[in-house]
């Protein structure tokens, strides 16, 4: 998303957040909005769990990008516009209702509910942006940007809606084009003939708020993983020692994911945005990277369910790949995230990815529980490694050294 700047502390429009140098807090209405996305994440993990083949993975990936883009664009609106005002609060409530419909339609989005899903999603993206554009005077600095954004979302809407009414084999192609329009156009400033384009240096954002919103979605995804683990455990017939070990592996894997994000880099992320000469570009990178990172959590939740359901069984290839894919995707997202925050990719993440690939090779000789524990141990070891590096960095910082890792 692209936003034009205005003088610090001055509200040039009654709907804008006041920029007075203070951290913009996340409001209750934004957290309420996130509840729908907790449901959407659950829907996606259940869809993937029931369709562990190439087509199921591709469909889930497309739907995940739609879920993420709907949340992301709304997040940028509440970063700039004040959700405590009745107009923006009403907008968030409307988007929340449409998001509930969209999430409910996710399992049938590539089937009988394609039109319902596409209509709800388009209403979110186009409706929200058109509403903001309609509330801005024609000469307001933000107006050209929202006209460009509306143009690109309108182009994407054509492909979303067309995809809902074509043969299923064409739906994937059209929806991928729609995703590309929404995901890539901000990188180029939403360029349109006659309207020009925007520079990321014009994207004034509140770094603490943006980082906190991304962190909230990570919590939503990790929470869904725990809920899914609890639900699978509740359905188990025999609560024996093997199931207990499977539960412990699933729980510690989730804890390790939490620690690799919140325990080692989340506070530094806010400072990175706030200190950047181009905070808009850094903020955009944050949102692009979190799409990968949270996808890893979703796949990891599916892997946890598989282990709890079949701990003693030799893993079919699809199950073994799913067990390892979640942590690998998560590490990939975490590595790029830390590249944005610190300027380099941690060696620990590269070594961890290699070790997880070794675990994949060992999977045919083990059962599901053993594979899960091997992946869990890798993530826990990385968490300890990164934790020690964090303490060392803080010690250097307190001693007057450079707080960023070498």
Buried (B, 14 or more C-beta within 10 A) or exposed (E): BBBBBBEEEEBEBEBBBEBEEEEBEBBEBBEBBBEBBBBBBBBBBBBBBEBBEEEBBBBBBBBBBBBBBBBBBBBBBBBBBBBEBEBBBEBBEBBBBBBBBBBBBBBEBBEEBBBBBBBBBBBBBBBBBBBBBEBBEEEBBBBBBBBBBBBBBBBBBBBBBBBBEEEEEEBBEBBBBBBEBBBEBBEEBBEBEEEEBBEBEBBBBBBBBBBBBBBBBBBBBBBBBBBBBBEBBEEBEEEEEEBEBBBEBBBBBBBBBBBBBBBBBBEBBBBBBBEBEBBBBBBBBBBBBBBBBBBBBBBBBBBBBBBBBBBEEBBBEBBBBBBBBBBBBBBBBBBBBBBBBBEEBBEBBEBBBEBBEEBBEEBEEBBBBBBBBBBBBBBBBBBEBBBEBBEEBEEBEEEEEEEBBE
